[in-house]
Amino acid sequence: MTAYPDEVHATPRRIPADAELDVLMRVYGYRFTRTGGVAGAEVSSDAGDIAEAEGFGWPIRTAERLKPSDIFDRSIAAVSMLDEDAVLGAFIAGLGSARHGRQAVISFAWARHLSSAPAGDDELPDCGLAASGPDAFELDATEVLLRLALGWAWNEQPHRYLPDLETAVAAGLPSPTGDDRERLLALLEVISAQPAGTRVGELEKAIARAKIVPDADKYQRYGILIGLAEYGLLPSTLAPSWDRFVSRTEVAEAWSGGPRSDITPPLSGWRGGMDEGRAARLRAL
């Protein structure tokens, strides 16, 4: 049975770690591999595991139903309290010391221009929150925050950005270490070495061969590249959300004319090259 917000405890706005992370991985079906990566595992329905997770304050497999207008307003409120450089620093930290930092630049870029975006017939901009009814979005924030802790990032389903943004405000953003900055420099070197016409899949493989990001799988590496594309470091046929409001119609049009794949715009429109000004900003953090 779906539980509603007034029937459950609010999901914490923090990134799970240590014992919390261990038990949440069990009840949601993840495990660390011997090399430090993340793999699927059997979902635990053990009453002890669930009680332990709930004892830390985490609702388990509980969906909140959120109105699009509430997600919109709360996202604007959250992004107004975040600093650009702190968000970019968190992305750099996401390359090594704090995996959850990878998503922040994507969530922030999507939300930063919402307040000035033109509204449509439903009084919301074409931002991915259009819905057929007032309670169209169901969100398991516990699972969202767990997946961030494990290193995944995405630029679809914008309602899932809300826990990330609110957690960044409530708990703060991670700062990069010296090792994280070294990984950034290595990543930028790999990107700049790619010839014109290189496709994203080839870039992902080059990053994998260089072993820049520890314990990352293919989809986590794509998440990192999505962040760089949304920031505008990877030039694309579609404008980066960091620079202006980008409608879902524009995203759909950027996907038209070819086979749909797991690689989303604006990243899918990259064919080599790097914005040196944006790279310099990251290097300076």
C-alpha contacts under 8 A as a table, 3 or more apart, distances in Angstrom:
res1	aa1	res2	aa2	distance
2	T	62	T	6.63
2	T	63	A	6.05
3	A	7	E	6.20
3	A	8	V	6.78
3	A	62	T	5.98
3	A	63	A	6.04
3	A	64	E	6.73
4	Y	7	E	5.36
4	Y	8	V	6.65
4	Y	63	A	6.91
4	Y	64	E	5.35
4	Y	65	R	6.25
5	P	8	V	5.56
5	P	9	H	7.41
5	P	10	A	7.06
5	P	64	E	5.46
5	P	65	R	7.06
6	D	9	H	7.76
8	V	59	P	7.30
9	H	57	G	7.61
9	H	59	P	6.79
10	A	59	P	7.59
11	T	57	G	7.15
11	T	58	W	5.81
11	T	59	P	6.19
11	T	141	A	6.39
11	T	142	T	6.37
12	P	57	G	6.75
12	P	58	W	6.63
12	P	142	T	7.93
13	R	163	P	6.84
13	R	166	E	6.51
13	R	167	T	4.48
13	R	170	A	6.33
13	R	171	A	6.97
14	R	145	L	7.66
14	R	167	T	5.38
14	R	170	A	7.30
14	R	171	A	5.78
15	I	100	H	7.58
15	I	145	L	5.94
15	I	146	L	7.09
15	I	148	L	7.67
15	I	149	A	6.11
15	I	167	T	7.41
16	P	20	E	5.55
16	P	21	L	5.00
16	P	145	L	7.17
16	P	146	L	6.43
16	P	149	A	6.58
17	A	20	E	5.47
17	A	21	L	4.56
17	A	22	D	7.58
17	A	149	A	7.60
18	D	21	L	5.31
18	D	22	D	6.30
19	A	22	D	5.04
19	A	23	V	6.36
20	E	23	V	5.53
20	E	24	L	6.16
20	E	53	A	6.63
20	E	56	F	6.81
21	L	24	L	5.17
21	L	25	M	6.03
21	L	146	L	7.25
22	D	25	M	5.33
22	D	26	R	6.57
23	V	26	R	5.10
23	V	27	V	6.38
23	V	49	D	6.27
23	V	50	I	7.99
23	V	52	E	7.21
23	V	53	A	6.09
24	L	27	V	5.21
24	L	28	Y	6.01
24	L	53	A	6.40
24	L	146	L	7.15
25	M	28	Y	5.29
25	M	29	G	5.70
25	M	30	Y	4.78
25	M	31	R	6.27
25	M	146	L	7.58
26	R	29	G	5.22
26	R	30	Y	6.08
26	R	31	R	7.21
26	R	41	A	7.67
26	R	42	E	7.67
26	R	43	V	6.14
26	R	44	S	5.53
26	R	49	D	7.58
27	V	43	V	5.31
27	V	44	S	4.57
27	V	45	S	6.46
27	V	49	D	6.84
27	V	50	I	6.82
27	V	60	I	7.89
28	Y	43	V	5.48
28	Y	44	S	7.12
28	Y	143	E	7.34
29	G	40	G	5.77
29	G	41	A	4.58
29	G	42	E	5.14
29	G	43	V	4.08
29	G	44	S	6.82
30	Y	38	V	6.72
30	Y	39	A	5.71
30	Y	40	G	4.54
30	Y	41	A	4.84
30	Y	42	E	7.49
30	Y	43	V	7.66
31	R	38	V	5.69
31	R	39	A	5.43
31	R	40	G	6.17
31	R	41	A	5.90
32	F	35	T	7.87
32	F	36	G	5.65
32	F	37	G	5.54
32	F	38	V	4.62
32	F	39	A	6.25
33	T	36	G	5.18
33	T	37	G	5.16
33	T	38	V	5.85
33	T	39	A	6.54
34	R	37	G	7.41
35	T	215	D	6.78
36	G	214	P	7.91
36	G	215	D	5.18
37	G	215	D	4.40
37	G	216	A	6.08
37	G	217	D	7.01
38	V	150	L	7.11
38	V	215	D	7.66
38	V	216	A	7.97
38	V	217	D	7.86
44	S	49	D	7.28
45	S	49	D	7.35
45	S	50	I	7.04
46	D	49	D	5.34
46	D	50	I	6.40
47	A	50	I	5.16
47	A	51	A	5.99
48	G	51	A	5.07
48	G	52	E	6.05
49	D	52	E	5.09
49	D	53	A	6.26
50	I	53	A	5.16
50	I	54	E	6.10
50	I	60	I	7.10
51	A	54	E	5.09
51	A	55	G	5.90
52	E	55	G	4.94
52	E	56	F	6.65
53	A	56	F	5.33
53	A	57	G	6.82
53	A	58	W	5.73
53	A	59	P	7.70
53	A	60	I	7.44
54	E	57	G	4.91
54	E	58	W	4.81
54	E	59	P	5.86
54	E	60	I	6.99
55	G	58	W	7.26
58	W	142	T	6.42
59	P	62	T	5.89
59	P	142	T	6.66
60	I	142	T	6.87
61	R	140	D	6.41
61	R	142	T	7.64
61	R	143	E	7.61
62	T	140	D	5.69
63	A	138	E	5.52
63	A	139	L	5.07
63	A	140	D	4.63
63	A	141	A	7.69
64	E	138	E	5.40
64	E	139	L	5.17
64	E	140	D	6.34
64	E	141	A	7.86
65	R	135	D	5.73
65	R	136	A	7.07
65	R	137	F	5.60
65	R	138	E	4.50
65	R	139	L	6.48
66	L	70	D	6.67
66	L	71	I	6.79
66	L	135	D	5.58
66	L	136	A	7.03
66	L	137	F	5.38
66	L	138	E	6.32
66	L	139	L	7.48
67	K	70	D	5.22
67	K	71	I	6.49
67	K	134	P	5.25
67	K	135	D	4.82
67	K	136	A	6.66
67	K	137	F	6.68
68	P	71	I	5.18
68	P	72	F	6.13
68	P	129	L	5.50
68	P	130	A	6.92
68	P	131	A	7.08
68	P	134	P	6.88
68	P	135	D	7.39
68	P	136	A	7.46
68	P	137	F	7.18
68	P	159	H	7.98
69	S	72	F	4.97
69	S	73	D	6.12
69	S	124	L	7.30
70	D	73	D	5.19
70	D	74	R	5.94
71	I	74	R	5.26
71	I	75	S	5.90
71	I	159	H	6.50
71	I	162	L	6.72
72	F	75	S	5.30
72	F	76	I	6.36
72	F	114	L	7.79
72	F	124	L	7.95
72	F	129	L	7.68
73	D	76	I	5.28
73	D	77	A	6.27
74	R	77	A	5.02
74	R	78	A	6.11
74	R	162	L	7.42
75	S	78	A	5.11
75	S	79	V	6.10
75	S	111	A	6.21
75	S	162	L	5.90
75	S	165	L	6.85
75	S	166	E	7.70
76	I	79	V	5.32
76	I	80	S	6.18
76	I	111	A	6.19
76	I	112	R	7.08
76	I	114	L	6.66
76	I	115	S	6.52
77	A	80	S	5.40
77	A	81	M	6.99
78	A	81	M	5.50
78	A	82	L	7.00
78	A	165	L	5.89
78	A	166	E	5.77
78	A	169	V	6.46
79	V	82	L	5.29
79	V	108	F	6.26
79	V	111	A	6.35
79	V	112	R	6.08
79	V	165	L	6.66
80	S	112	R	7.51
81	M	169	V	6.67
82	L	86	A	7.37
82	L	87	V	7.30
82	L	168	A	7.69
82	L	169	V	6.72
83	D	86	A	5.25
83	D	87	V	6.31
84	E	87	V	5.17
84	E	88	L	6.32
85	D	88	L	5.06
85	D	89	G	5.94
85	D	285	L	7.32
86	A	89	G	4.95
86	A	90	A	6.10
86	A	173	L	6.70
86	A	175	S	7.39
87	V	90	A	5.08
87	V	91	F	6.46
87	V	101	G	7.99
87	V	104	A	6.01
87	V	105	V	5.78
87	V	108	F	7.50
87	V	173	L	7.04
88	L	91	F	5.06
88	L	92	I	6.52
88	L	104	A	7.94
88	L	105	V	6.30
88	L	282	L	7.02
88	L	285	L	7.96
89	G	92	I	5.11
89	G	93	A	6.28
89	G	174	P	7.33
89	G	175	S	5.66
89	G	176	P	5.88
89	G	282	L	7.66
89	G	285	L	6.38
90	A	93	A	4.90
90	A	94	G	6.13
90	A	98	A	7.80
90	A	101	G	4.61
90	A	102	R	6.89
90	A	104	A	6.94
90	A	105	V	7.92
90	A	173	L	5.83
90	A	174	P	5.07
90	A	175	S	5.58
90	A	176	P	6.51
91	F	94	G	4.88
91	F	95	L	6.96
91	F	101	G	4.87
91	F	102	R	4.63
91	F	103	Q	7.21
91	F	104	A	6.63
91	F	105	V	6.38
91	F	227	G	7.88
92	I	95	L	5.49
92	I	96	G	7.82
92	I	101	G	7.41
92	I	102	R	7.52
92	I	175	S	7.89
92	I	176	P	5.74
92	I	180	D	6.03
92	I	181	R	6.63
92	I	184	L	6.49
92	I	282	L	7.89
93	A	96	G	5.82
93	A	97	S	5.50
93	A	98	A	5.29
93	A	99	R	7.11
93	A	101	G	6.04
93	A	102	R	7.66
93	A	174	P	6.35
93	A	175	S	5.89
93	A	176	P	4.13
93	A	177	T	6.72
93	A	180	D	5.55
93	A	181	R	7.85
94	G	97	S	6.29
94	G	98	A	4.75
94	G	99	R	4.21
94	G	100	H	5.98
94	G	101	G	4.34
94	G	102	R	4.64
94	G	151	G	7.72
94	G	176	P	7.93
94	G	180	D	7.76
95	L	98	A	7.22
95	L	99	R	6.53
95	L	102	R	7.24
95	L	180	D	5.92
95	L	183	R	6.65
95	L	184	L	7.20
95	L	213	V	5.70
95	L	214	P	7.81
95	L	224	I	7.93
96	G	99	R	6.35
96	G	179	D	7.43
96	G	180	D	5.48
96	G	183	R	7.59
96	G	213	V	6.35
96	G	214	P	6.54
97	S	176	P	7.29
97	S	177	T	7.16
97	S	180	D	6.69
98	A	101	G	5.77
98	A	149	A	7.86
98	A	174	P	6.61
99	R	102	R	6.09
99	R	148	L	7.05
99	R	149	A	5.99
99	R	150	L	6.47
99	R	151	G	4.60
99	R	152	W	7.88
100	H	103	Q	6.33
100	H	104	A	7.76
100	H	148	L	4.64
100	H	149	A	4.78
100	H	150	L	6.98
100	H	151	G	5.57
100	H	152	W	7.57
101	G	104	A	5.62
101	G	105	V	7.98
101	G	148	L	7.96
101	G	173	L	7.17
101	G	174	P	6.61
102	R	105	V	6.83
102	R	106	I	7.94
102	R	151	G	7.14
102	R	152	W	7.65
102	R	153	A	6.27
102	R	223	G	7.38
102	R	224	I	6.17
102	R	227	G	6.98
103	Q	106	I	5.41
103	Q	107	S	6.29
103	Q	148	L	7.16
103	Q	152	W	7.57
103	Q	153	A	4.94
103	Q	154	W	7.03
103	Q	164	D	7.51
103	Q	223	G	7.73
103	Q	227	G	7.02
104	A	107	S	5.22
104	A	108	F	5.87
104	A	164	D	6.82
104	A	165	L	7.15
104	A	168	A	7.77
105	V	108	F	5.13
105	V	109	A	5.90
105	V	227	G	5.94
105	V	230	E	7.56
105	V	231	Y	6.97
106	I	109	A	5.21
106	I	110	W	6.28
106	I	154	W	7.55
106	I	155	N	6.46
106	I	226	I	7.58
106	I	227	G	5.39
106	I	230	E	6.17
106	I	231	Y	7.60
107	S	110	W	5.31
107	S	111	A	6.31
107	S	155	N	7.76
107	S	158	P	7.73
107	S	161	Y	5.30
107	S	162	L	7.86
107	S	164	D	7.14
107	S	165	L	6.66
108	F	111	A	5.22
108	F	112	R	5.80
108	F	165	L	7.16
108	F	242	W	7.88
109	A	112	R	5.52
109	A	113	H	7.63
109	A	230	E	6.73
109	A	231	Y	7.06
109	A	241	S	5.14
109	A	242	W	4.45
109	A	243	D	7.88
110	W	113	H	7.02
110	W	114	L	7.45
110	W	158	P	7.84
110	W	241	S	5.73
110	W	242	W	7.21
110	W	245	F	7.39
111	A	114	L	5.34
112	R	115	S	7.49
112	R	242	W	7.56
113	H	116	S	5.74
113	H	117	A	6.26
113	H	244	R	6.20
113	H	245	F	5.27
114	L	117	A	5.08
114	L	125	P	7.54
114	L	127	C	7.81
114	L	245	F	6.77
117	A	125	P	5.93
117	A	245	F	6.21
118	P	124	L	7.81
118	P	125	P	5.47
119	A	122	D	7.51
119	A	123	E	5.05
119	A	124	L	4.73
119	A	125	P	4.12
119	A	126	D	7.31
120	G	123	E	5.20
120	G	124	L	5.46
120	G	125	P	5.29
120	G	126	D	6.76
121	D	124	L	7.33
122	D	130	A	7.69
124	L	127	C	7.66
124	L	129	L	7.65
124	L	130	A	7.24
125	P	247	S	7.71
126	D	129	L	7.25
126	D	130	A	6.91
126	D	247	S	5.19
126	D	248	R	5.77
126	D	249	T	7.18
127	C	130	A	7.37
127	C	158	P	7.86
127	C	246	V	7.54
127	C	247	S	5.48
127	C	248	R	5.66
128	G	157	Q	6.86
128	G	158	P	6.09
128	G	159	H	7.89
128	G	247	S	7.86
128	G	248	R	5.93
129	L	158	P	7.07
129	L	159	H	6.90
131	A	134	P	7.21
131	A	136	A	5.80
131	A	137	F	7.85
132	S	136	A	6.54
133	G	136	A	5.34
135	D	138	E	7.77
137	F	159	H	7.34
139	L	159	H	7.76
139	L	160	R	7.02
140	D	143	E	5.59
140	D	144	V	6.49
141	A	144	V	4.90
141	A	145	L	6.13
141	A	160	R	7.73
141	A	163	P	6.23
142	T	145	L	5.38
142	T	146	L	6.14
143	E	146	L	4.94
143	E	147	R	6.10
144	V	147	R	5.26
144	V	148	L	6.35
144	V	160	R	6.89
144	V	163	P	7.34
145	L	148	L	5.02
145	L	149	A	6.21
145	L	163	P	7.01
145	L	164	D	7.07
146	L	149	A	5.04
146	L	150	L	6.36
147	R	150	L	5.02
147	R	151	G	6.46
147	R	152	W	5.84
148	L	151	G	5.18
148	L	152	W	5.42
148	L	153	A	6.67
149	A	152	W	7.73
151	G	216	A	7.49
151	G	220	Q	6.22
152	W	219	Y	7.20
152	W	220	Q	5.06
152	W	223	G	6.31
153	A	220	Q	6.64
153	A	223	G	4.62
153	A	224	I	7.09
154	W	223	G	5.72
154	W	226	I	7.26
155	N	158	P	7.00
155	N	226	I	7.22
155	N	264	T	7.59
157	Q	160	R	5.96
157	Q	161	Y	7.84
158	P	161	Y	5.31
158	P	162	L	7.66
159	H	162	L	5.89
160	R	163	P	6.55
160	R	164	D	7.57
161	Y	164	D	5.24
161	Y	165	L	6.23
162	L	165	L	5.20
162	L	166	E	6.09
163	P	166	E	5.18
163	P	167	T	5.84
164	D	167	T	5.17
164	D	168	A	6.17
165	L	168	A	5.14
165	L	169	V	6.48
166	E	169	V	5.14
166	E	170	A	6.10
167	T	170	A	4.98
167	T	171	A	5.55
167	T	172	G	7.15
168	A	171	A	5.55
168	A	172	G	4.79
168	A	173	L	5.40
169	V	172	G	5.51
169	V	173	L	7.78
176	P	179	D	7.90
176	P	180	D	5.56
176	P	181	R	6.63
177	T	180	D	5.05
177	T	181	R	6.42
178	G	181	R	5.16
178	G	182	E	6.35
179	D	182	E	5.03
179	D	183	R	6.30
180	D	183	R	5.08
180	D	184	L	6.32
181	R	184	L	4.96
181	R	185	L	6.34
181	R	283	R	7.46
182	E	185	L	5.15
182	E	186	A	6.31
183	R	186	A	5.07
183	R	187	L	6.07
183	R	212	I	5.87
183	R	213	V	7.02
184	L	187	L	5.00
184	L	188	L	6.15
184	L	283	R	7.66
185	L	188	L	5.18
185	L	189	E	6.22
185	L	283	R	7.27
186	A	189	E	5.08
186	A	190	V	6.38
186	A	212	I	6.75
187	L	190	V	5.24
187	L	191	I	6.34
187	L	207	I	7.09
187	L	212	I	6.63
188	L	191	I	5.07
188	L	192	S	6.09
188	L	279	A	7.46
189	E	192	S	5.21
189	E	193	A	6.13
190	V	193	A	5.21
190	V	194	Q	6.77
190	V	206	A	7.15
190	V	207	I	6.78
191	I	194	Q	5.64
191	I	203	L	7.10
191	I	272	G	7.74
191	I	273	G	7.34
191	I	274	M	7.09
192	S	272	G	7.99
192	S	273	G	6.34
192	S	274	M	6.28
194	Q	198	T	6.39
194	Q	203	L	7.38
194	Q	272	G	6.24
194	Q	273	G	7.41
195	P	198	T	5.92
195	P	272	G	6.19
195	P	273	G	7.71
196	A	271	R	6.27
196	A	272	G	4.75
196	A	273	G	6.63
197	G	271	R	4.63
197	G	272	G	5.54
198	T	202	E	6.55
198	T	203	L	7.08
198	T	270	W	7.97
198	T	271	R	5.04
198	T	272	G	5.12
199	R	202	E	5.50
199	R	203	L	6.52
199	R	270	W	6.73
199	R	271	R	5.32
199	R	272	G	7.01
200	V	203	L	4.96
200	V	204	E	6.16
200	V	267	L	7.32
200	V	268	S	6.76
200	V	270	W	6.71
200	V	271	R	7.26
201	G	204	E	5.15
201	G	205	K	6.38
202	E	205	K	5.17
202	E	206	A	6.28
203	L	206	A	5.03
203	L	207	I	6.28
204	E	207	I	5.16
204	E	208	A	6.23
204	E	218	K	7.26
204	E	221	R	6.55
204	E	222	Y	6.80
205	K	208	A	4.95
205	K	209	R	6.19
206	A	209	R	5.13
206	A	210	A	6.25
207	I	210	A	5.09
207	I	211	K	6.38
207	I	212	I	6.39
207	I	213	V	7.98
207	I	221	R	7.89
208	A	211	K	5.19
208	A	212	I	7.05
208	A	213	V	7.84
208	A	218	K	7.83
208	A	221	R	7.95
211	K	214	P	6.71
213	V	216	A	6.05
213	V	221	R	7.86
216	A	219	Y	7.94
216	A	220	Q	5.60
216	A	221	R	6.33
217	D	220	Q	5.28
217	D	221	R	6.30
218	K	221	R	5.15
218	K	222	Y	6.28
219	Y	222	Y	4.92
219	Y	223	G	6.19
220	Q	223	G	4.89
220	Q	224	I	6.42
221	R	224	I	5.10
221	R	225	L	6.40
222	Y	225	L	5.01
222	Y	226	I	6.05
222	Y	263	I	7.60
223	G	226	I	4.98
223	G	227	G	6.35
224	I	227	G	5.18
224	I	228	L	6.55
225	L	228	L	5.00
225	L	229	A	6.16
225	L	267	L	7.04
226	I	229	A	5.02
226	I	230	E	6.09
226	I	264	T	7.78
226	I	266	P	7.55
226	I	267	L	5.64
227	G	230	E	5.18
227	G	231	Y	6.15
228	L	231	Y	5.06
228	L	232	G	6.20
228	L	233	L	5.38
228	L	234	L	6.07
229	A	232	G	4.92
229	A	233	L	5.76
229	A	234	L	4.79
229	A	235	P	6.94
229	A	236	S	7.46
229	A	240	P	6.47
229	A	266	P	5.98
229	A	267	L	5.25
230	E	233	L	7.81
230	E	240	P	4.64
230	E	241	S	5.40
230	E	242	W	5.97
230	E	266	P	6.67
230	E	267	L	7.62
231	Y	234	L	7.91
231	Y	240	P	6.00
231	Y	241	S	6.92
231	Y	242	W	5.09
231	Y	243	D	7.76
232	G	235	P	6.05
232	G	236	S	7.97
232	G	239	A	7.58
232	G	240	P	5.15
232	G	241	S	7.93
232	G	242	W	6.82
232	G	243	D	7.72
232	G	275	D	7.13
232	G	278	R	7.28
233	L	274	M	5.61
233	L	275	D	4.83
233	L	276	E	7.51
233	L	278	R	5.63
233	L	279	A	6.45
234	L	267	L	7.30
234	L	270	W	6.31
234	L	272	G	7.63
234	L	273	G	6.61
234	L	274	M	5.16
234	L	275	D	6.40
235	P	269	G	7.78
235	P	270	W	5.78
235	P	271	R	7.87
235	P	272	G	7.70
235	P	273	G	6.62
235	P	274	M	6.30
235	P	275	D	6.66
236	S	239	A	6.73
236	S	240	P	7.86
236	S	266	P	5.80
236	S	267	L	6.68
236	S	268	S	7.59
236	S	269	G	4.60
236	S	270	W	4.56
236	S	271	R	7.38
237	T	254	A	7.50
237	T	266	P	6.99
237	T	269	G	5.08
237	T	270	W	7.07
238	L	250	E	7.79
238	L	251	V	7.57
238	L	254	A	6.67
238	L	265	P	6.87
238	L	266	P	5.26
238	L	269	G	6.78
239	A	243	D	7.26
239	A	244	R	7.60
239	A	246	V	7.17
239	A	266	P	6.98
240	P	243	D	5.75
240	P	244	R	7.07
240	P	246	V	7.45
240	P	266	P	6.57
241	S	244	R	5.38
241	S	245	F	5.85
241	S	246	V	5.69
242	W	245	F	7.98
246	V	250	E	6.53
246	V	251	V	7.37
247	S	250	E	5.24
247	S	251	V	6.55
248	R	251	V	4.91
248	R	252	A	6.12
249	T	252	A	5.07
249	T	253	E	6.16
250	E	253	E	5.06
250	E	254	A	6.14
251	V	254	A	5.09
251	V	255	W	6.44
251	V	265	P	6.16
251	V	266	P	7.60
252	A	255	W	5.10
252	A	256	S	6.39
253	E	256	S	5.03
254	A	265	P	6.49
254	A	266	P	7.79
254	A	269	G	7.76
255	W	258	G	6.85
255	W	259	P	7.95
255	W	260	R	6.59
255	W	264	T	7.57
255	W	265	P	6.78
256	S	259	P	7.77
256	S	260	R	7.80
261	S	264	T	7.21
263	I	267	L	6.71
263	I	268	S	5.46
264	T	267	L	5.83
264	T	268	S	5.34
265	P	268	S	4.81
265	P	269	G	6.21
266	P	269	G	5.54
266	P	270	W	7.26
267	L	270	W	5.56
270	W	273	G	7.88
274	M	279	A	7.61
275	D	278	R	5.60
275	D	279	A	6.30
276	E	279	A	4.92
276	E	280	A	6.06
277	G	280	A	5.14
277	G	281	R	6.45
278	R	281	R	5.05
278	R	282	L	6.46
279	A	282	L	5.21
279	A	283	R	6.25
280	A	283	R	5.01
280	A	284	A	6.21
281	R	284	A	5.22
281	R	285	L	6.71
282	L	285	L	5.46
